[in-house]
Amino acid sequence: MPDFLLEIGCEEIPARMIAAASQELRERVGAMLSRERLASGEVTHFDTPRRLTVMAAGIPAAQPDLTEEITGPSVHVAFKEGEPTSAAHAFAKKAGIQVSQLEKITTPKGEYLAARVTRKGRSAAEILAENLPKELSSIYWPKNMYWRKPSERFVRPVRWLVAMLDGETIPLEFDGIYAGKTSRGHRMLSTGEVTIARAGSAYIDALRAAKVLGRAEREQQIRKALDAATRTIPGARWREDKSLLDTVVNLTEFPSVILGGFDPRFLVLPEEVLVTVMRDHQKYFAVEDAGGKLLPHFLAVLNTDGDPQGLIRHGNERVLRARFNDARFFWQTDQKKSLLERLELLRHVTFQKDLGTYYEKTRRVQRLCSWLSEIVKQSGMAIRPGVIHKAVCLAKADLTTELVKEFTELQGIVGGLYARAQVLDPTLPEATRFAIADAIYDHYKPESTEDEVPRSMEGAVLSVGDKADTIAGMFALGLVPSGSKDPFALRRQANAIVKVIAEKNLPLRLHDLMRDARAGYQGSEAERQFVDEMKFDDSVRIFFRERLEFYLKDVRGYAYDVVKAVLAADADDVVDILARADGVKQVLHMPEFLAIGAACKRMRNILRQAEEKGITPSAAFESFPGSAQEENNLAAFVEVNSPKVEALRKKKEYRDALMLLSSAREHVDTFFDKVMVMVEDQKIRANRLALLRILLKEFSTIADFSEIVTESKN
């Protein structure tokens, strides 16, 4: 069976887009091979800035022949008085066989005609040539380019195609480019065109000879080069930065590293400013000593085999010096006006065209954070409302600074640094001033699920309040994220709210938080354009439930059915949800809970069927003379243990509460073995339905055990 190779070569793809596109192409081609019955082993991918490649070892040279049974008209329609009708003839013609070859089959609907048809498999080359262009044109790119004619679009202009089965070319065409056996090597280190003898390892070897390495090889080569360059400075190490490493890997095809330096006098600037300039603007790695202190050196990754004459190093040093001079000038200029004086300037900085200015946002977040800090304080947690009030007041002031205008990545961080450097209120103790600065510095955190939450309780409340105000305003305008569209990064901000509440154990309920955040817009110009409250509540509730599912499953690692079970009970109190999920996880393996899960499903089904038939349960369970002993025993168990479970639930001792509930298994099993719920006697039936409703409610206050997938646990 032949090996398959597809390479699409183009102008340099933006580094941030390569990984996702390469993965998507691999998945698309793998799905297409499976769909067309050409799958064999794993589909692998190979990507560089100038190419996306997928490979599959040993795919079939052609589809296997496929015999399938086609169902036609009913026998009643196909034959009249024993003779085939036009319907029978038409079906036989469609199937490509004689009427005499048609078969009769019995289906739930009666007797029908059927035909067994063998479809000859098509060649792999024919199928690939037909389907691959569709897969290439379907790749999602954040931005596309157009060239030659409007129908041709891709992330960058396509320059060459390689499509092969072993040593044979697949007759593939994509936007005017015809596939061949010729790839291209490194722009500067190779002679240009590279002939691929055959698909498989020969492709990798040919590119390696042309100074083009795969992703893993490039990363390994960069790491070794960074280590080697840093060893020339005694006691130094390069600062690990996974995100930057991923970027430079996707900017190179055959990387090398140079060590450069800068004037040590620049080290008087805050480290955050220096590292941001090096990392985000120049793609340089910072160098530090054993204690983590920044050193006046940097490491640059090149897409070439070195810099023997030092010309590239000198050029990079010159550019970095200019950048640092700009940063120093902006820092010094900004100090001429304090953050407090900048507050009025926020009246002229637009937050969102329909939601007003950052000055108005600051006022809203101040009110919201005052409510939140009071809730936190009343729960017994240590918090300083005065620190939060002053931090909120100054949090967005750095948007008016020259440093943030030049280096937007530093918003929030610059505010925190300036709040530390400037004596905004001489009467404040230094510790309080630093606490305000830290809250401002951290209030954009966390920017991802891997990022740390704010260090202080004040920073956490400010972070939650700021993000809740944004989400509430956007949702109230009807700007709800859909599909891949989330231009205001509302999912990221909601993820951050959930993470902060969870990791800081904040006693904040999501519904109350978003209700109060929306109330901050009351009386504003924006409110005239808001959707109605019910629509707002529904969309926010669904949105945060999705974010909770993501956090519990993908960040905390809880099983899908555990997540569904605890959220079905309550999806509002994040801290409580985590406690309940942990309690359910601890007891889920026990046979008592597998049985209770099945019983809960049964109870829910009975109650649903009763509702569909218009049968209403009694308001409460009563013991009648005609009541079975088993139902009385079950009711007595609930009456005795319900207060105990409630007491444990209030203390969030969910494992103990669930263990107590598990002792109901014997009574539940006996009840279902001995008692018929849907009896003819209306009074007894309604009474038993009431018992089931009470029991189901009792079990479902911690988690809805009917959501647990018991089959996978057996």
N, C-alpha and C positions, 0 to 999 in steps of 0.2 A: 504494500500500500504506500502511495507517495506521501512525501512531506509537503506541507502547504506553507507558503510565505506570501505576505502582503505588506508592502512598505509604501506609505504615502509620504513623499518628500516635498517640503515647502520652505518658504522663507521662515526666519526664526520665530517660533511660537512663544508668546509671553510665558515666562517661567511659571507663573501662578496657575496657568491653565493646563499644563502638560499632564500632570498626574491624573486628574479627573478624566480628561479626554482619552488618555491611553487606556485607563481602566474601562471606560465606557465602550471603546472600540473592541476591546478584548471580550467584554460581556456580550456585545451585539453579535460579533462574529461567532462566538461560541453558541449562542442561542440559535443563530441562523443554521449552523452546521447540524445542531440537534434537530431542528425543525425539518431540515431537508434530508435527514437520515444519513448524514455524512460524518457524524461525530465519532471520535475514537478516544484519544487521550486528552490530556489537559491542553487548553489553548493558552499560550504564553505571550507576553508582550515585551517590546523593546522600544525605548523612546529616548530621543535626544532633542535639543532645541529645533532641529531641522527635519525630524522624521517621527512618524508613529508607525510601529510595526507590530503585526500579530503573526504568530506561527503556530502550527499544529502538526504534530508528528503522526505519520501513518494514518491519514484519512482514506476512506474507500475511494477507489478510482471512479466509481459510479454508484448510484443508489442501488440497493437491492430491489429486485422486482417485488411489487406489492399486490397481493391478492386481497380484495375486499368485497364484502357483500353489500349490494345496493338494494334498498327496499323500494318497490314500485307501487302500483295501484293495488287496491284490494282485489281479491279473486272475484268478488261479486261484480265489480266494475269491469274487470279484465276479460271475463268470459260471460257470454250470453248463450244459453242453451248448448253449452259445451264448446262453442266456437269462440276463438280469440277476437276481441273487439279492437277498435283503433287504439284504445289506450294500451293494450298489451303489445300491439305492434310498435307503437311509439316508444314504449319502454325498452323493448328488445333492441330497437334501432339505436337508442341512446346508449345502451350497454354494449353494443357492438356484437351481439350474438343473435342466434335464431330464436324464434318464439318457443320452439320445442325444447330449448335449453334452459328456459326459465324454470325456477323452482318455486314451490309453495312453502311458506313458513307460517307458523302460528305465533301471533303476538297477543299482548293483552287486549288489543283492539279487534282481534279476529284474524282471519287468514289473509295473507298478502302475498303478492309475487315478489320474488327476489332473484337477483342475478349475481353470480360470482365473476368478478372482472379482475383480470391480472393486468396491472399497469407496469410497463417496462421501465426500469430505472434509468434516469438520465445521467449523463457523464458529469463528474464533479466539475470539470472545467466549464461546461455549459452553465451549470447552476451558479457557480461562483461569479462568472462573468456577468450574469444577469442580476445577482443579488448584492454583490459587494458595493456597487455605486450607491445603492439605496442606503446601505449601512453607513457609508462615509458621509453622505449628505445629511444623515439624521443625527450626527454627533452634536451634542449641545455645546455651544460656545457662548460665553457672556457677551462677546462682541464678534461680529463677522465682518469680513471685507468683501467687496464686490470688485470684479475686474472683467475685462473683455465684454461681457454682456450680463444683464441683470440676473439671469438664472444661475450664474456661477458665483457661488459664495462659499467661503471657508474662512477659517481664522486668519490665514495668510495665503497669498497666491501659491497654488500648487505648481511645482516645477518638474517633478518626475514621479513615476509609479513603477514599482516592481511587484509583479504578481506571478507566482510560479508554483507548479506541482512538480516536485523533484527538479529536473533540469529543463522542463518545458514551460513556456510562457503561457499564461492564461490570457485569452483575448479580451482584456478588460479596458474600458475607457471611462474616464471620469473628467467631466468638464473640459473636453478637448485634449486631454493628455492620455496617450496610449501606453499601456503597461509594456515593459520590456524586462531585460535582465541587467540593466545598468543603473546602479545606485551612485551616490556621490559621497566622497570622503570629507575629511576636515577641510574647511574653507582655505586655511593657510598652510597646514602641515602636510597636505596630500596634493597629488597632481590633478585631482578633480574627479573624473569618472572612475567608478569601480565596477568591474564586471562580476556578477554573481553567478558562479558555476552551477549551483543547485541550491534548493531550499534546505534548511536545517542548519547544522553547525558550520557549514561552509560559509553561510551568510555572516555569522558572527565573526569568523576568522578573517573574512575579507574586509570587513569594516575595521576590525582591530588593526589590521595591517595598514589601513588608510587613516589611522589615528582617530578612530571613533570608538568610544567605549560605552558599554551598557551602564545603566544607572548605578547598580551596585558597585561595579568597578570604579566608576568615577568618584563615588562617595569614599570608597576605601583609599583611592589615590589622593584625594583631597585631605583626608584625615592624616595620612602618613606625611604629606607635605607640610601640613600645619604643625605637626609634632616636630618635624625636622627643623623647620624655620625657627620655631620657638626655642629649641634647645640651644640656639646660638646666644641667647640672653640668659645669663645665670639666674636661676631661681624663678624664671618666668613660666607662665602657662597661657595657652589661648583660652578665652572664655567660651565654654560650650554654649552653642545656640542652635538648637535643632531646626527651628524655622529658617534661620539664615542659611544653614547648611543645605537644607532642601532647595532653597532658592538658587544658590550658586551651583549646585549639582545640575539643576535644570537650565543653567545659563551656559554650560560648557559641554564640549564633546571630548576634549583631551586636556584636563585641567593641570595647572601647576600653581605654586604659591610663591609670592614674594613678601618679604618683610620690609616695612617702611617705618619711618619715625616722624614725630612732630615735636615742636617746641614745648619743653616741659612747663613753660609758663602758662600754657593753656589749661593745665591741670587745676588752676584755681576755679575754673568753671565747674558747675555741678556735674558729677559723673553721668547723670541721666542725659544731659544735653550732649556731652561728648559722644557717648555711646550711640545715641539716636542719630547724630550726624554721621558717624562711621557706619552704623548698621543699616539704617533705613534709606539713607541718601547715597552712600557710596558702596554698600555691600561689603564692608570691611569687618573682619573679626577683631574684637578688642583683645589686648594683651594685659594680663594682671600678674601681680606677684603672688606668693604662696598664701598671703592673707586676704586675697581678693581685691587689693588696691590697684587701681588703674595705673598702667605704665605708659610712658610716651611713645608707644609703638602701635602698629597695626599690621594686619595680615590681609593681603588682597589675593583673591583667586583669579587666575588668568585662564583664558581659553586658548592657550598656546603652550609650548614646551619650555618656556623660561624667559628670562630677561638678562642675558649675559652681560650686556653693556650698561644696565641700570637705567635705561631711558624710561621704561614704563614706571619704575619705582619713583623716579624724580617727578614724572608727570602726576602720579597719584599723590605724592607729598605736596605738590604745589596746589592741586585742587583742594585737598583736605585743609591746607593752611588757610586758603581763602574762605572755606566754609566755616572754620573755627573763628576766623576774624569777624565774619558776619555774626556768628552766634554771640561772640563777646560784645560786639557793638550793640546788638539788640538787647542783651542782658543789661548793659549799662544804661541804655536809653530808657528801658522800661522802668528802671528804679526811680526815675524822675517823677513818676506818678504812682501813688500807692494803689493797691487793690481796692481800697475803700473809695478812693476818688474815681476809680474806673466803673463803679457800680452804675452811675448815671449813663455812661456810654452804652450800656446794654440796651437802653431804650432804642438804639439805632441798629441793633444786631437782630436780624430776623431768626426766630426759632423755626417756624414753619409758616408758610404764607397765610394759612387760615387760622393759625393758632397764636399769632401775635409775636412778640419779641421775647428775647431772653430775659429782659427785665420783668415782664409779666410772668414768665415761667418761674423765675426766682421767687416772686411773691407767692405763687401757688405752692411751690415745693416747701417754702417756709411754713405755710399753714398746715400742709399735709404732714410734714416731719414733726411739727408740734404735737399733732394728734398721735402719731406713731410713737413718739418718745414717751408720751403719757401712758400709752398702753403698755409699753415695755417697762416703764417705771412701776406701774401698778402691779405688774406680775412679780415684782421683787428683784428684778435684774438691775445691776448698777449701770446708770447712764446719766450723762450730764446734758440736760436740755439746752442750757445756755451755750455750750460748745456747739451743739447741732445748729442752733439758731444762727450763730455767727458764721459757722462754716457754710451753711446754705446761702447766706447773704453774699459770700465772696466766691462761691464755687465756680461760677461761670465768668467771673471778672477777667480771667486770663485770656478769654476769647478776644479781648480788645488789645492784647499785647503784641508787640512786633515779633517776639520770639515764637509765639503760637501761630501767628500769621505765616511765618516762614516755615516753621516745623510743626505742622498740625498734629502730628503724632504725640506731641507733648502736652496737649490740652489736659487740664486737670493736674498733671504732674508739675507744670510750670506754676499753676496757682498755689499748689502746696509748697513749692520751693520759695516762691515770693512771700507767702504768708510766714514762712520761717525767717526769711531774711529781713523782712520789714517789721518795724515796731508799730503795729497798727493802733494799739491802745496801750499807752504806758502804764495804765493801772492794772493790766492783766499780768498775772504771774507767768513766768516763762513756760512752765509746764502746761498751762492752759493754752497759751499761744501755740505751742508745739502740737497739742491735741487737736486744735482747730486746723493747723496745717496738715496734719496726718489725715484728717477726715476729708479735706479737699483733695489731697494727693491721691487718695484711694477711691474716690467716689465714682469713677468710671469702672472700677473693678466689680466683678470679674468679667473680662472681655471674651472669655471662652470657658468651656467646662473644665479645661485643664488649668486655668488661671486661678490664682489665690483670691479669696474673698478679702474685703477690707480688714485691716488689723484690729481696729477698735469698734466698739459697739456704736459709737457716734458715726463713724464712717459707714458702717453697715446700714444704719437707718437712713442716712443721706443717700447712699447708693440705691436702696429700695425705693425711697420717695421720688428720687429724680427719674428713675426708669418707669415707675408706675404712672407718673404724670404724663410721660411721653406716650405710653401705651394707651392710657385712657383717652387722651386727646385724639390720637390717630383712629382708634376704634370708634369713638363718638362721631368722627367724620365719615365713618364707613370705610376707612383705609385698612382693611383687614388683609393680612398676608394670604396668598393663595398659590398653591403649587410651588414653583421655584421662585415666585415673585415675592420679595420682601425688601423693598427699596429702603425702608427705614430701620432695617435690622431689628424688627420687633420680636422675632423668635429668640434672637440672641439675648435681648434685654429681658425677656420673660424667663429664659433659662437662668439668667443671672439672678433674678429675683428669687426664684425657687432655690437656687444654690445658696444664696446668702441667708435666707430664712432657715434653711435646713442646717447649715453649718454653724450658724450663730444661735440656733435654737430660739429664734424670735417668735413671740406669741402673737403672730399676725395671721389673720384669716384672709385668704385671697379675695373673697367676695367683698368683705368690708374694706380691704385696702383699695380695690378698684372702684368701689362705690364712692369712697371718700376722695379718691383722686379725680373722679369725674365731677364731683361736687365743687372742686376747686375752680372749674370753668363757669360756674353759675354766674349769670349776669354779664358775661363777656360777649364781645362781638361774635366770637367763634360759635357760641352756643346756638345761634340762629341757624347754623348749617348742620347741627348734630342730628343723628338718627334718634329714633325714640328709645326710651330707656329699656324697654323689654328686649328690643333687638340688640342693644348694647350689652345687656346682661347675658343674653344667650350666647352671643359671639365670644365674649370674654370668658365665660364659663367653659365653653368648648375648647377655646384656645389654650387656657391654662391647664385643662385636663390633659391635652396632648403634650404639653411641656412637662407635666408631672409624670406621665407615662415614659417619656424620653429619659427624664432624670432617674427615675426608679429602675428602669430596665437597662439603659445604656451606660449610665454613670455609676449607679449603685449596684447593678448586676442582679437585681431580683428577677425571678422567673416571670414570664409573661402572665401566667394565670394568677400568680400571687398579686401582681400589680393590678390586674383587672378586679380581683376580689376585694382588695382594700379600697380601691377608688370607688367601687360600687357602693361601699358603705358610707364613705364621705371623701370628697375630693377638694376640701377647702383648707384644712389645717395641715400645713406641710410637715411640721414637727410631729404631730400626732400620726400622720400617715406613715412616716418612717418608723415610728415606734410600733404601729400595728403590723406593718410589713415584716419587721424583724420578729415580732411575736408569732405571726403565721408561719414564717420560714422555719422557726425552731420546732414547731409541732407538726409540720405538714407531712413528715415521713411516717407519723404514727397511724396505725390502722384505724384507730377510732375516728380520725378526721377524714380519712378516705370514705369511711362509711357515712359519716355525717354529711360530707359533700354530696354523696349520692342521695341521701335523704332530703337534703335541701332542694336539690333539683326536682325530686318527686313532689315535695310540698308546693314548690313554685308552680309546677305543671298542673297540679290539682286545683290550686287557687285560680290559675289563669283559665282553665277549662270551665270552672264554676262561673267566673266573671263573664265568659263568652256566652254562657247559657242563661245569664241574667240571674244567677243564684247569689244571694247576698249572705255573707257570714253574719252571725250574731254579733252584737256590740261587744259582748264579753262571754267568756266560757263559764258555764254553770254546770254543777253536778246534778243530773237528773236521776230519777229512779231507774230510767232505762239506759243510763250511761254504762258503758263497759268499764270493768275494773282497770283495764289497761290505759284507757284515756284518763281516768281519775288519777292513776299513778303518775302519768306523764304531766298532768296539770299540777299535781302536788309538788313534783320535782321543780317545775318552773317557779311556782310560788315561793318555795323555800330558797332556791338558789339564785333567783333573779336579783335580790338585793345584794347578795355577796358578789355576784359578777359585776354589778354596777359600781360597788365600792372599789373593786380591783381596777375597773376601767377608769375611774376618776383618778386613781393613783398611777395610771398608765402601766400597770403591771399586767400587760396583755398576755404574756405566756401563762401566768397563773390563772387568769380569767378563762383562757381557752382550755386549759387543763380541766378546770371546773366544768365548763360546758361539755367537754368530751365525756364526762361521766354520765351524760344523758343518753349515750349510745344504746345501752341496754333497754331503756324505757322506749326510745324511739323505734328500735328494731321490733320490740314486742308489740308496740302499737300497730305498726304496719303489717305485722304477721297476723294479728288477731282481729283487727278492727277494720271494717269497711267504712270509708268516709262518705261516699256518695250513695247513701241509703235512700229509700223511698220516703221515710219519715222526715218531713221538712224541718221540724224543730231540732231533731237529733243531728241531721245533716248540717244545718246552719251552726249548731253548737260545735261540732267537730271541725268545721271550717274555721271557726273562730279560734279554736285551739291551735290549728296549724298556722294561722296568721300570727298568733302570739309567739309561737315557737320559732317561726321563721324570722320574725323581727328580733327576737332575743339572740339568735345565732348571727344575724347580719349586722349587728351594731359594731362589731370589730372588723368583720370581713364577710363578704357574700360568698359563702362556701359553695354555692351552686356554680360559681365561675371556675372552681378548681378543676383542672383536667385530670380526673382520677385515672383514666386509661393509661396515661404515660407513666404513672407511678407504680403500676402493678408489676 
